Amino acid sequence: MDKKSIIGLVLICLVFVVFSLLNRPSEEQKAAQKRYQDSIAKVQKQMLSKEANALENTENSVIDSLKAMAKDNEEARAELNRMIGNKYSVFSQSANMESKTIVLENDVFQAHIDTKGGMISQVTLKDYVTYDKKHKVKFFTDKGNKYGLHLSLGNSVVNTEDLVFKVFVNNKLYDFQSPLKVSGKDSLVVALRLLPNKADSINISEEDYIKNQKQYLEYRYTLKGEDYRIGYKIVLNNMQDVVSDDGSLEFEWNAPLCLKEKDKKIETQNSSIYYMLDNEVENLKEQGKDDSVAESSSIPIKWISYKQQFFSTVLMAKNSATNFNSATMVTKTDTAENNVRNMHSIIDFKYSNEKAYTEYDMDFFFGPNKYKIFKNYDVDLEKTIPLGWGFFLLQWVNRFVIIPVFDFLQGFDLHMGLIILILTLLVKIVLFPLAYKSFSSTAKMKVLQPEIQKINEKYPKQDQAMQKQQATMQLYRRAGINPMAGCLPMLLQFPILVAMFRFFPSSVELRQQSFLWADDLSTYDSILDLPFNIPFYGSHISLFCLLMTVAQLIYTKMTMNQQSQNNAMPGMKFMMYGMPIFMLFILNNFSAALNYYYLISLLISVLQMYIIRKTIDENKILARLQQNAKKPMKKSKWQQRMENLEKQNRRLMEERAKNQRKR
C-alpha cells in the first residue's frame, strides 16, 4: 500500500470521526435513551404476571373439559354456563359458540380469519415459496397470530380473543358457503360483530336479533384485489353502557414468526420490531437479542412492524385520530424449530365511553419487504429495509442510484445474474475516469522509483526529511503526477462498496432467484456442507465467496507489484494479503449475489489495471521528466513562503554558529 492509499484510508477514518461528532446525541436523544432504559420496568409491570397467566390457563382448561362433558351431563352443562357467565358477563353466549374459519383471497395472498376472536390467524402469499420451494410462504403457525381488545365489563375484564363473532359480508349475514375472493380493482368488506347476550325477554328469532342489533363491537376488514394490505377497522357502536373503560382501550397483539429462509440464525438476526415514533423510525435490538420498550402517550406511534429478513407484518394507523396512544413492545427468542422470534405488543387507544360511536381505522400489511411497495405507502416503511439509513451517503447511493437502476433493468425481464452483471458494469463505467487516474498515477510512480531512490540516497539522514520530501514532490510535479490522485477515487468508491454490502442481502427481489450453481442468490451458495463448524466461517463452503477471495488475492498481488517496496510500511504486505482471507471468513455466510457482485467488480478492476499498465509508456514518462527538468519550475506563493522561512532559519543557524566560534 503506497502513501496515497494510506492517505485515502486516513481521510475515510476522518470522515467517520467527523460524522460521529456531528451526530452526537442531543439532550432530547439522551432523554429518549433514558426513557428507553426505564421502559424495561414498565414492560414487566404492564405484562400479565406468570401467576395470572397460570390462573387463566387453569380456568380455560376447566371450561374446555366441561364443554366436552356438557353434551351428556346436565350438571356439567350447568356448571359450564355458570363459569362462562361469571367470566364473560354480557358476552357469555358468544363465548359458548362454535368457531368457524373464513377464507379471504385476492391476487397476492390468501388469509384465514377465525370467528373466535375475529382474528386473521393465517396468511399465505401466492407469489413466494419457502427456501426449499415445497410450500407457499406462510406468516404464522396455525392460529399463531392473535390480537384483541381487553374490555372492562363492570367487575370483569374480557379478552375478545376468547369470544366468537358473527360474520357479515357486504352487510349481509354470511352463510359460509359462497367464496370470498376479489381481484383487480374490486374490493370486499367482511364485518365480524360481537353482540351482547340476547335476553330471554326479547321475543324475536336469533337471526332477526343478529341482523337488527344496533349495539355491537365490530372488526371490519376491507380486502382489495391487488394489495398486500387488509383494511382493519375497530368499531364500537352504542357500547358505552357495556364497556366501562374510560380514557383508553388496551389492544394486545402476539405473533410467533414462522421460519421462511434457509438459515434460521441469519433470519433471526434480521428479525425485530420496528415502529414509527414522531416521524422517526426506531427498532428494538436485532442480532437475535431479546428486547423490550414502552413508549409514552406524549408521542403518537403511527405503525408497528413485525419485521423479518424479507417479509413483514405491519399494523398501521390510517389517520391521526387512530395513532396509538402508547405501546409496549417485546421481542423474545422462540425455541421452536420452525419459529424465528415471538413478537408481542400492547397498544393503548384513546377512548371515551361517553361517545355512542367510536372507530379506529387501520391497515394490516402482510407481504414482502420490497422498497417500491413500501415507498408507495408513503409512511416511511421503507426505512425498515437496511439500506444504510444511518449514513446519508449510503442511503443516497441506494435510494437514488442502485434501486432505480436495478428496477429499470428488471423491467426488461432479464435473468437476475445478468442484471447484477450489467449493474456492476455500469458502476465500473461511471467510476472508470477516477480509476484510470488512480491506476495510471500508481503506474507512473513506479517508473520514477529509480529517481526516488536517488533522492533517498541524497538525503539519508532523518533531519533531512524536509529536503527529501520537497525533492520528491518536485520530481512528481516535473513528471506530471498528482500523488493525491488515488485518494478521491477511494473516497468515492467506498460509499458504493458499502451500499452494495447493504443492498444485496436485503433485496427480496433476489430471493429464490437461481444463477449458475447458486439456487438462491439471496443466501449463501453452498457447494459443500461440512460435518463440523469452523469458528467465524461456518459449516459450508460458498463457491462465489471462494472465487471472490481468489480474485482479491490476484488484485492485491498486481497492486503490490505496481507499488514501491522501498516505501512500503513494515507489515503492510502481510496486512494486504491477509485482508482477502479475512473477507473470506466474513462473507462466507452472506448472500451469493453480494459475493458475485464483488467477484465481477474485482475481475473488472484486474482487467482495467492490466490494460492501463499496458498503455503506460515508461520511456515517454522519463523523456517528459528530462524535458521538464530543463524548464524553470513555477513556484506557488506557499512554496515561496516555505523557501523564505527555510532560508531565514538557515541564516539564524549560521549566525548562531559564528557567535559560538567567537566565544
Secondary structure per residue as TSV (DSSP state, phi and psi in degrees):
chain	resnum	aa	ss	phi	psi
A	1	M	-	360.0	121.9
A	2	D	-	-84.4	-179.6
A	3	K	H	-65.0	-39.0
A	4	K	H	-65.3	-34.4
A	5	S	H	-68.2	-39.8
A	6	I	H	-63.2	-42.2
A	7	I	H	-61.8	-40.0
A	8	G	H	-60.2	-44.1
A	9	L	H	-64.2	-39.9
A	10	V	H	-63.0	-42.1
A	11	L	H	-63.2	-39.3
A	12	I	H	-61.5	-43.5
A	13	C	H	-61.7	-40.4
A	14	L	H	-63.7	-37.1
A	15	V	H	-58.9	-45.2
A	16	F	H	-64.9	-39.6
A	17	V	H	-64.6	-47.6
A	18	V	H	-62.5	-41.3
A	19	F	H	-60.9	-41.6
A	20	S	H	-65.3	-40.2
A	21	L	H	-67.0	-40.9
A	22	L	H	-69.0	-22.8
A	23	N	T	-109.6	26.5
A	24	R	-	-62.5	144.3
A	25	P	-	-63.3	136.1
A	26	S	-	-78.7	177.4
A	27	E	H	-62.7	-37.7
A	28	E	H	-64.4	-40.6
A	29	Q	H	-67.2	-36.9
A	30	K	H	-64.1	-40.2
A	31	A	H	-64.0	-39.1
A	32	A	H	-64.2	-38.7
A	33	Q	H	-65.4	-38.9
A	34	K	H	-65.2	-40.8
A	35	R	H	-61.3	-37.4
A	36	Y	H	-62.0	-45.0
A	37	Q	H	-68.5	-39.7
A	38	D	H	-69.8	-18.3
A	39	S	H	-68.5	-22.3
A	40	I	H	-58.3	-43.1
A	41	A	H	-65.8	-38.0
A	42	K	H	-65.8	-36.9
A	43	V	H	-59.0	-49.8
A	44	Q	H	-62.0	-33.1
A	45	K	H	-72.6	-37.6
A	46	Q	H	-76.6	-33.4
A	47	M	S	-70.8	152.9
A	48	L	-	-65.3	139.5
A	49	S	-	-73.5	161.6
A	50	K	H	-61.3	-37.5
A	51	E	H	-66.1	-40.8
A	52	A	H	-66.5	-40.3
A	53	N	H	-62.2	-44.0
A	54	A	H	-63.4	-40.1
A	55	L	H	-65.1	-43.2
A	56	E	H	-66.5	-40.3
A	57	N	H	-62.9	-39.2
A	58	T	H	-64.5	-43.6
A	59	E	H	-63.0	-42.6
A	60	N	H	-64.9	-35.9
A	61	S	H	-65.3	-40.2
A	62	V	H	-64.6	-42.1
A	63	I	H	-63.3	-42.4
A	64	D	H	-63.1	-40.1
A	65	S	H	-65.3	-41.4
A	66	L	H	-66.0	-34.3
A	67	K	H	-61.9	-38.5
A	68	A	H	-69.1	-31.5
A	69	M	H	-88.7	-20.9
A	70	A	T	-66.5	-21.0
A	71	K	T	-63.4	-37.5
A	72	D	T	-116.3	0.4
A	73	N	-	-128.9	114.0
A	74	E	H	-68.1	-37.0
A	75	E	H	-65.0	-41.9
A	76	A	H	-63.3	-37.8
A	77	R	H	-66.3	-39.7
A	78	A	H	-66.6	-42.3
A	79	E	H	-66.2	-36.8
A	80	L	H	-62.8	-46.2
A	81	N	H	-62.9	-36.7
A	82	R	H	-66.1	-46.6
A	83	M	H	-65.4	-42.2
A	84	I	H	-66.5	-40.1
A	85	G	H	-62.0	-42.0
A	86	N	H	-66.9	-37.7
A	87	K	H	-80.9	-41.1
A	88	Y	H	-109.5	-0.3
A	89	S	G	51.7	-123.0
A	90	V	G	-71.2	-5.6
A	91	F	G	-109.3	20.1
A	92	S	H	-64.2	-34.4
A	93	Q	H	-65.4	-37.4
A	94	S	H	-68.5	-31.9
A	95	A	H	-73.2	-18.1
A	96	N	T	-105.3	16.1
A	97	M	S	-97.6	160.3
A	98	E	-	-83.7	135.4
A	99	S	-	-88.4	154.9
A	100	K	-	-135.3	168.8
A	101	T	E	-115.7	132.0
A	102	I	E	-103.8	136.4
A	103	V	E	-110.7	117.6
A	104	L	E	-106.3	143.0
A	105	E	E	-144.9	134.6
A	106	N	-	-130.3	-159.2
A	107	D	S	-73.5	-21.1
A	108	V	S	-116.0	-20.7
A	109	F	E	-154.3	168.5
A	110	Q	E	-122.1	130.6
A	111	A	E	-121.9	139.3
A	112	H	E	-105.1	130.2
A	113	I	E	-116.5	125.4
A	114	D	E	-90.6	127.1
A	115	T	T	-65.6	-21.8
A	116	K	B	-79.8	108.2
A	117	G	T	94.4	-16.3
A	118	G	T	61.5	32.5
A	119	M	E	-105.3	146.9
A	120	I	E	-75.2	105.3
A	121	S	E	-93.6	-19.4
A	122	Q	E	-155.3	141.7
A	123	V	E	-134.9	130.2
A	124	T	E	-121.9	123.1
A	125	L	E	-82.1	140.0
A	126	K	E	-82.7	-30.7
A	127	D	E	-100.3	5.0
A	128	Y	E	-131.2	141.4
A	129	V	E	-122.0	164.1
A	130	T	-	-69.1	168.5
A	131	Y	T	-59.6	-29.2
A	132	D	T	-85.8	-1.0
A	133	K	S	61.4	25.5
A	134	K	S	-99.4	-24.7
A	135	H	S	-138.0	156.9
A	136	K	E	-71.7	152.0
A	137	V	E	-68.3	125.3
A	138	K	E	-114.0	146.5
A	139	F	S	-86.6	-28.6
A	140	F	B	-141.2	159.0
A	141	T	S	-67.8	169.4
A	142	D	T	-54.1	117.5
A	143	K	T	56.0	31.3
A	144	G	-	-79.5	-30.4
A	145	N	-	-79.1	116.6
A	146	K	E	-131.1	135.8
A	147	Y	E	-156.1	156.7
A	148	G	E	173.1	170.7
A	149	L	E	-91.8	146.3
A	150	H	E	-99.0	112.3
A	151	L	E	-106.6	130.2
A	152	S	E	-86.1	120.4
A	153	L	E	-120.2	75.7
A	154	G	T	71.8	-109.6
A	155	N	T	-92.8	0.6
A	156	S	E	-129.8	157.9
A	157	V	E	-117.3	123.8
A	158	V	E	-111.9	135.4
A	159	N	E	-97.3	125.1
A	160	T	G	-64.5	-14.3
A	161	E	G	-59.2	-26.5
A	162	D	G	-91.2	-3.7
A	163	L	S	-108.0	148.7
A	164	V	B	-98.7	129.6
A	165	F	-	-97.4	152.2
A	166	K	E	-87.7	147.7
A	167	V	E	-112.0	130.0
A	168	F	E	-123.8	134.6
A	169	V	E	-118.9	119.4
A	170	N	T	51.3	45.1
A	171	N	T	69.7	14.8
A	172	K	E	-121.1	141.6
A	173	L	E	-61.2	126.5
A	174	Y	-	-79.4	138.6
A	175	D	-	-98.0	0.9
A	176	F	S	61.1	21.7
A	177	Q	-	-110.9	-48.9
A	178	S	S	-74.4	139.8
A	179	P	-	-69.8	146.3
A	180	L	E	-108.5	90.2
A	181	K	E	-138.7	135.6
A	182	V	-	-131.1	159.0
A	183	S	-	-149.2	157.9
A	184	G	T	62.1	-128.0
A	185	K	T	-91.4	0.9
A	186	D	-	-72.4	162.8
A	187	S	E	-143.0	163.1
A	188	L	E	-144.5	136.7
A	189	V	E	-112.4	123.4
A	190	V	E	-118.8	120.4
A	191	A	E	-113.0	128.9
A	192	L	E	-110.9	120.9
A	193	R	E	-113.6	137.9
A	194	L	E	-106.2	117.7
A	195	L	-	-109.8	143.5
A	196	P	-	-64.4	164.1
A	197	N	-	-58.0	142.7
A	198	K	-	-84.1	119.1
A	199	A	-	-72.0	149.1
A	200	D	T	-63.2	-23.2
A	201	S	T	-76.6	-15.5
A	202	I	-	-80.1	112.5
A	203	N	-	-95.0	61.5
A	204	I	S	-137.4	164.7
A	205	S	-	-70.3	160.7
A	206	E	H	-60.2	-41.5
A	207	E	H	-65.3	-42.6
A	208	D	H	-66.9	-36.7
A	209	Y	H	-61.4	-43.9
A	210	I	H	-64.4	-43.5
A	211	K	H	-68.8	-36.4
A	212	N	H	-100.1	-3.8
A	213	Q	-	-68.3	126.9
A	214	K	-	-102.8	3.2
A	215	Q	-	-114.0	112.1
A	216	Y	E	-163.3	161.0
A	217	L	E	-108.4	128.5
A	218	E	E	-126.7	136.9
A	219	Y	E	-105.6	112.1
A	220	R	E	-107.0	116.5
A	221	Y	E	-105.4	131.7
A	222	T	E	-116.6	117.8
A	223	L	E	-106.7	128.6
A	224	K	E	-110.3	156.6
A	225	G	T	-67.4	-40.3
A	226	E	T	-121.0	40.9
A	227	D	-	-134.4	138.9
A	228	Y	S	-81.2	-0.7
A	229	R	E	-98.3	148.6
A	230	I	E	-121.1	121.5
A	231	G	E	-63.2	132.9
A	232	Y	E	-132.8	110.6
A	233	K	E	-120.0	128.9
A	234	I	E	-98.4	124.0
A	235	V	E	-123.4	128.9
A	236	L	E	-114.2	114.6
A	237	N	E	-117.4	116.6
A	238	N	S	55.8	38.0
A	239	M	-	-102.3	8.5
A	240	Q	T	-66.0	-24.8
A	241	D	T	-86.2	-10.7
A	242	V	T	-101.4	-50.1
A	243	V	-	-90.2	117.9
A	244	S	-	-92.2	-0.3
A	245	D	-	-58.8	146.2
A	246	D	-	-148.4	133.4
A	247	G	E	101.4	-47.7
A	248	S	E	-158.2	153.5
A	249	L	E	-113.5	135.9
A	250	E	E	-96.4	128.0
A	251	F	E	-119.7	123.9
A	252	E	E	-112.0	136.8
A	253	W	E	-136.1	119.1
A	254	N	E	-127.0	133.3
A	255	A	E	-148.0	115.1
A	256	P	E	-82.3	122.0
A	257	L	E	-84.8	131.7
A	258	C	E	-74.4	149.2
A	259	L	-	-70.9	126.5
A	260	K	-	-122.1	-14.8
A	261	E	S	-115.2	175.1
A	262	K	S	-67.8	-42.3
A	263	D	-	-111.1	110.6
A	264	K	H	-63.6	-37.6
A	265	K	H	-62.5	-45.3
A	266	I	H	-67.0	-41.4
A	267	E	H	-65.7	-38.4
A	268	T	H	-63.3	-41.3
A	269	Q	H	-63.9	-26.2
A	270	N	T	-102.3	18.7
A	271	S	-	-115.4	129.8
A	272	S	E	-163.8	178.6
A	273	I	E	-100.0	124.3
A	274	Y	E	-109.1	151.5
A	275	Y	E	-154.2	154.0
A	276	M	E	-104.8	116.2
A	277	L	E	-122.1	112.7
A	278	D	T	54.3	49.0
A	279	N	T	66.9	13.0
A	280	E	E	-121.3	132.0
A	281	V	E	-88.7	123.8
A	282	E	E	-124.6	168.9
A	283	N	E	-153.0	156.9
A	284	L	-	-78.4	171.6
A	285	K	-	-59.5	143.8
A	286	E	-	-103.8	-150.7
A	287	Q	T	59.8	26.2
A	288	G	T	73.3	18.7
A	289	K	-	-96.0	138.0
A	290	D	-	-68.2	145.1
A	291	D	E	-160.4	163.8
A	292	S	E	-155.1	155.1
A	293	V	E	-154.3	147.1
A	294	A	E	-125.9	120.3
A	295	E	E	-102.0	135.6
A	296	S	-	-75.8	168.8
A	297	S	T	-79.0	-3.6
A	298	S	T	-72.4	-21.8
A	299	I	S	-124.7	120.6
A	300	P	-	-70.0	148.3
A	301	I	E	-109.6	126.0
A	302	K	E	-91.4	-31.7
A	303	W	E	-158.7	157.4
A	304	I	E	-129.2	130.0
A	305	S	E	-120.3	127.1
A	306	Y	E	-92.0	93.1
A	307	K	E	-96.9	131.6
A	308	Q	-	-109.8	-172.1
A	309	Q	S	-58.9	-46.4
A	310	F	S	-125.7	-3.8
A	311	F	E	-137.2	155.0
A	312	S	E	-141.5	150.5
A	313	T	E	-116.1	120.2
A	314	V	E	-125.7	138.6
A	315	L	E	-114.5	116.1
A	316	M	E	-127.7	137.7
A	317	A	E	-76.3	141.6
A	318	K	S	-93.4	-11.1
A	319	N	S	-154.2	168.7
A	320	S	G	-65.8	-28.2
A	321	A	G	-67.6	-24.5
A	322	T	G	-97.3	-6.9
A	323	N	S	-48.8	140.4
A	324	F	B	-67.2	125.3
A	325	N	S	-63.8	-39.7
A	326	S	E	-161.9	164.7
A	327	A	E	-154.4	143.0
A	328	T	E	-117.3	124.2
A	329	M	E	-124.5	138.4
A	330	V	E	-137.5	134.8
A	331	T	E	-116.2	137.0
A	332	K	E	-136.6	148.8
A	333	T	E	-67.3	136.4
A	334	D	-	-110.0	119.9
A	335	T	-	-83.3	-8.5
A	336	A	S	-62.9	144.2
A	337	E	T	-61.3	-39.0
A	338	N	T	-100.8	10.6
A	339	N	E	-113.5	154.4
A	340	V	E	-101.9	-63.2
A	341	R	E	-145.6	160.3
A	342	N	E	-101.6	126.3
A	343	M	E	-110.6	135.6
A	344	H	E	-140.8	132.0
A	345	S	E	-137.5	143.1
A	346	I	E	-121.5	117.7
A	347	I	E	-114.7	138.6
A	348	D	E	-108.1	128.8
A	349	F	E	-103.7	144.1
A	350	K	E	-66.9	136.0
A	351	Y	E	-152.1	140.2
A	352	S	-	-129.7	123.8
A	353	N	T	-81.3	10.1
A	354	E	T	-86.9	-15.6
A	355	K	-	-87.1	138.5
A	356	A	S	-76.8	-29.0
A	357	Y	E	-132.1	127.2
A	358	T	E	-137.2	136.3
A	359	E	E	-137.9	149.8
A	360	Y	E	-125.8	112.5
A	361	D	E	-98.3	118.1
A	362	M	E	-139.2	176.4
A	363	D	E	-132.1	140.6
A	364	F	E	-97.8	139.3
A	365	F	E	-118.6	129.4
A	366	F	E	-130.2	100.6
A	367	G	E	-173.7	-170.4
A	368	P	E	-79.3	154.3
A	369	N	-	-82.1	71.9
A	370	K	-	-103.2	124.9
A	371	Y	H	-56.0	-45.3
A	372	K	H	-63.5	-40.1
A	373	I	H	-65.9	-48.9
A	374	F	H	-62.0	-40.4
A	375	K	H	-63.0	-36.2
A	376	N	H	-66.5	-25.8
A	377	Y	H	-74.7	-21.6
A	378	D	T	58.9	41.3
A	379	V	S	-129.2	18.2
A	380	D	S	67.9	21.8
A	381	L	G	-64.0	-25.0
A	382	E	G	-63.0	-17.6
A	383	K	G	-75.0	-5.8
A	384	T	G	-79.7	-14.8
A	385	I	S	-84.6	123.8
A	386	P	-	-73.2	90.8
A	387	L	S	-113.3	15.8
A	388	G	-	85.7	40.0
A	389	W	T	-65.6	-25.5
A	390	G	T	-75.3	-12.7
A	391	F	S	-126.2	110.2
A	392	F	H	-58.2	-35.0
A	393	L	H	-63.2	-41.2
A	394	L	H	-65.9	-46.7
A	395	Q	H	-68.0	-33.8
A	396	W	H	-63.8	-45.1
A	397	V	H	-60.6	-46.0
A	398	N	I	-70.9	-44.2
A	399	R	I	-70.8	-42.3
A	400	F	I	-105.4	-7.5
A	401	V	I	-125.0	-65.6
A	402	I	I	-64.7	-52.0
A	403	I	H	-65.2	-46.3
A	404	P	H	-59.9	-42.2
A	405	V	H	-66.7	-41.1
A	406	F	H	-61.7	-45.9
A	407	D	H	-65.3	-38.2
A	408	F	H	-61.7	-44.7
A	409	L	H	-67.7	-34.1
A	410	Q	H	-63.0	-28.3
A	411	G	T	-64.1	-17.6
A	412	F	T	-89.9	4.0
A	413	D	T	57.2	42.7
A	414	L	-	-86.5	160.4
A	415	H	-	-66.4	143.0
A	416	M	H	-61.2	-35.6
A	417	G	H	-63.3	-37.1
A	418	L	H	-71.1	-36.0
A	419	I	H	-62.3	-43.4
A	420	I	H	-65.2	-39.2
A	421	L	H	-62.1	-46.7
A	422	I	H	-64.5	-41.5
A	423	L	H	-60.2	-42.0
A	424	T	H	-64.7	-42.7
A	425	L	H	-62.8	-41.0
A	426	L	H	-63.6	-41.7
A	427	V	H	-62.6	-43.9
A	428	K	H	-66.4	-36.1
A	429	I	H	-65.9	-43.6
A	430	V	H	-62.6	-39.1
A	431	L	H	-89.2	-1.1
A	432	F	H	-60.3	-43.6
A	433	P	H	-56.3	-40.7
A	434	L	H	-70.1	-40.6
A	435	A	H	-64.2	-39.4
A	436	Y	H	-62.1	-44.7
A	437	K	H	-62.9	-40.3
A	438	S	H	-67.5	-49.8
A	439	F	H	-63.6	-44.0
A	440	S	H	-67.1	-36.7
A	441	S	H	-62.6	-42.0
A	442	T	H	-65.4	-41.0
A	443	A	H	-65.2	-40.8
A	444	K	H	-66.1	-37.6
A	445	M	H	-64.7	-32.3
A	446	K	H	-66.6	-36.3
A	447	V	H	-62.1	-31.6
A	448	L	T	-86.0	3.6
A	449	Q	H	-58.6	-40.0
A	450	P	H	-59.7	-39.2
A	451	E	H	-68.9	-38.1
A	452	I	H	-66.0	-37.0
A	453	Q	H	-62.3	-37.7
A	454	K	H	-64.8	-39.5
A	455	I	H	-64.1	-41.2
A	456	N	H	-62.2	-37.7
A	457	E	H	-72.4	-30.9
A	458	K	H	-72.5	-33.6
A	459	Y	S	-123.2	74.5
A	460	P	-	-80.6	-20.8
A	461	K	S	-81.3	155.6
A	462	Q	G	-70.4	-32.4
A	463	D	G	-76.7	-0.3
A	464	Q	G	-103.0	17.4
A	465	A	H	-61.5	-36.7
A	466	M	H	-65.0	-44.9
A	467	Q	H	-64.0	-39.4
A	468	K	H	-65.2	-40.9
A	469	Q	H	-66.2	-42.1
A	470	Q	H	-64.2	-41.1
A	471	A	H	-66.3	-37.7
A	472	T	H	-66.6	-43.9
A	473	M	H	-65.9	-35.6
A	474	Q	H	-65.3	-38.0
A	475	L	H	-63.4	-43.3
A	476	Y	H	-61.6	-41.7
A	477	R	H	-65.9	-39.6
A	478	R	H	-66.6	-30.7
A	479	A	H	-88.3	-4.2
A	480	G	T	73.8	35.6
A	481	I	-	-112.3	133.2
A	482	N	-	-104.4	107.6
A	483	P	T	-64.8	-14.0
A	484	M	T	-90.5	3.8
A	485	A	T	-62.9	-26.6
A	486	G	T	-86.0	-10.1
A	487	C	H	-75.0	-46.9
A	488	L	H	-61.8	-45.5
A	489	P	H	-57.6	-38.2
A	490	M	H	-64.4	-42.3
A	491	L	H	-66.7	-37.4
A	492	L	H	-76.3	-33.6
A	493	Q	H	-77.6	-25.4
A	494	F	H	-61.0	-48.7
A	495	P	H	-59.9	-36.9
A	496	I	H	-67.1	-42.3
A	497	L	H	-59.0	-46.9
A	498	V	H	-74.0	-33.9
A	499	A	H	-61.0	-41.8
A	500	M	H	-65.0	-35.5
A	501	F	H	-60.5	-31.9
A	502	R	H	-87.9	-34.7
A	503	F	H	-69.6	-53.4
A	504	F	G	-63.5	-46.4
A	505	P	G	-66.6	-16.6
A	506	S	G	-106.6	5.1
A	507	S	-	-90.0	111.0
A	508	V	G	-68.0	-19.8
A	509	E	G	-61.9	-25.6
A	510	L	G	-85.0	-12.0
A	511	R	T	-64.5	131.0
A	512	Q	T	67.7	10.7
A	513	Q	-	-89.3	119.3
A	514	S	-	-92.7	156.1
A	515	F	B	-161.2	123.3
A	516	L	T	53.8	-123.4
A	517	W	T	-85.0	-10.9
A	518	A	B	-84.2	120.8
A	519	D	S	-87.0	-9.1
A	520	D	-	-154.4	108.8
A	521	L	T	-71.3	-13.2
A	522	S	T	-82.5	-10.2
A	523	T	S	-132.9	-179.1
A	524	Y	-	-71.0	149.6
A	525	D	-	-100.6	85.4
A	526	S	E	-77.4	123.2
A	527	I	E	-102.5	-10.4
A	528	L	E	-155.7	120.2
A	529	D	E	-90.8	123.6
A	530	L	E	-84.1	147.8
A	531	P	E	-78.5	3.6
A	532	F	E	-143.8	167.2
A	533	N	E	-108.6	128.6
A	534	I	E	-94.6	124.0
A	535	P	T	-54.1	134.9
A	536	F	T	67.2	-2.2
A	537	Y	T	-114.4	-48.4
A	538	G	E	117.9	-169.7
A	539	S	E	-115.7	28.4
A	540	H	E	-150.0	168.2
A	541	I	E	-118.5	119.5
A	542	S	E	-92.8	119.8
A	543	L	H	-70.4	-41.8
A	544	F	H	-61.1	-39.2
A	545	C	H	-65.8	-40.0
A	546	L	H	-64.5	-44.8
A	547	L	H	-66.1	-37.5
A	548	M	H	-62.0	-39.3
A	549	T	H	-64.9	-42.6
A	550	V	H	-61.5	-44.7
A	551	A	H	-62.6	-37.6
A	552	Q	H	-68.6	-36.0
A	553	L	H	-65.5	-41.0
A	554	I	H	-63.2	-44.9
A	555	Y	H	-62.5	-41.2
A	556	T	H	-63.6	-42.5
A	557	K	H	-62.4	-43.5
A	558	M	H	-63.8	-39.5
A	559	T	H	-65.7	-44.7
A	560	M	H	-65.5	-37.9
A	561	N	H	-66.3	-26.8
A	562	Q	H	-84.9	-12.8
A	563	Q	S	-101.4	161.7
A	564	S	-	-76.9	127.1
A	565	Q	S	-77.8	-20.3
A	566	N	S	-69.3	-32.5
A	567	N	S	-93.8	1.0
A	568	A	-	-68.4	139.7
A	569	M	-	-74.7	149.0
A	570	P	T	-59.1	131.3
A	571	G	T	80.8	-3.7
A	572	M	H	-65.3	-38.0
A	573	K	H	-61.8	-42.8
A	574	F	H	-63.0	-40.8
A	575	M	H	-67.5	-40.1
A	576	M	H	-64.8	-40.3
A	577	Y	H	-81.0	-21.0
A	578	G	H	-79.5	-24.1
A	579	M	H	-60.8	-45.9
A	580	P	H	-59.9	-37.2
A	581	I	H	-66.1	-39.8
A	582	F	H	-61.4	-43.4
A	583	M	H	-66.8	-30.2
A	584	L	H	-59.3	-42.9
A	585	F	H	-72.2	-34.2
A	586	I	H	-72.3	-44.2
A	587	L	H	-94.7	-0.9
A	588	N	T	-61.9	-30.0
A	589	N	T	-98.1	3.2
A	590	F	S	-87.3	172.3
A	591	S	-	-63.3	146.7
A	592	A	H	-62.2	-33.8
A	593	A	H	-61.0	-40.9
A	594	L	H	-64.9	-47.0
A	595	N	H	-66.5	-34.8
A	596	Y	H	-64.8	-43.0
A	597	Y	H	-61.3	-47.3
A	598	Y	H	-62.8	-37.6
A	599	L	H	-61.9	-50.5
A	600	I	H	-62.9	-41.9
A	601	S	H	-61.9	-42.2
A	602	L	H	-68.4	-40.8
A	603	L	H	-63.4	-39.6
A	604	I	H	-66.0	-39.0
A	605	S	H	-64.1	-40.0
A	606	V	H	-62.2	-43.7
A	607	L	H	-64.8	-43.1
A	608	Q	H	-60.5	-44.7
A	609	M	H	-63.7	-40.3
A	610	Y	H	-64.4	-45.1
A	611	I	H	-66.6	-43.4
A	612	I	H	-63.5	-40.5
A	613	R	H	-61.5	-36.3
A	614	K	H	-70.9	-24.3
A	615	T	H	-87.4	-8.4
A	616	I	-	-82.5	119.6
A	617	D	-	-96.4	104.2
A	618	E	H	-62.8	-40.6
A	619	N	H	-63.4	-37.5
A	620	K	H	-65.4	-39.1
A	621	I	H	-65.5	-44.2
A	622	L	H	-65.1	-39.3
A	623	A	H	-64.2	-40.4
A	624	R	H	-63.7	-38.6
A	625	L	H	-63.2	-44.9
A	626	Q	H	-65.6	-37.2
A	627	Q	H	-68.2	-41.8
A	628	N	H	-69.3	-25.9
A	629	A	H	-65.8	-26.5
A	630	K	T	-80.8	-17.2
A	631	K	S	-91.2	144.7
A	632	P	-	-69.1	136.7
A	633	M	-	-85.3	129.0
A	634	K	-	-75.0	131.5
A	635	K	-	-104.2	138.3
A	636	S	-	-78.4	165.8
A	637	K	H	-59.7	-36.8
A	638	W	H	-67.0	-42.5
A	639	Q	H	-63.5	-43.0
A	640	Q	H	-62.1	-41.4
A	641	R	H	-63.6	-41.8
A	642	M	H	-65.0	-40.2
A	643	E	H	-65.7	-39.9
A	644	N	H	-62.8	-41.8
A	645	L	H	-63.0	-39.6
A	646	E	H	-65.3	-42.1
A	647	K	H	-63.8	-39.5
A	648	Q	H	-64.3	-42.5
A	649	N	H	-64.6	-37.1
A	650	R	H	-66.4	-39.7
A	651	R	H	-64.5	-41.4
A	652	L	H	-63.1	-40.8
A	653	M	H	-66.7	-38.3
A	654	E	H	-66.2	-42.2
A	655	E	H	-64.4	-39.1
A	656	R	H	-64.3	-38.5
A	657	A	H	-66.6	-40.6
A	658	K	H	-61.8	-44.5
A	659	N	H	-61.0	-39.0
A	660	Q	H	-66.4	-37.2
A	661	R	H	-67.9	-35.8
A	662	K	H	-64.9	-36.9
A	663	R	-	-69.1	360.0
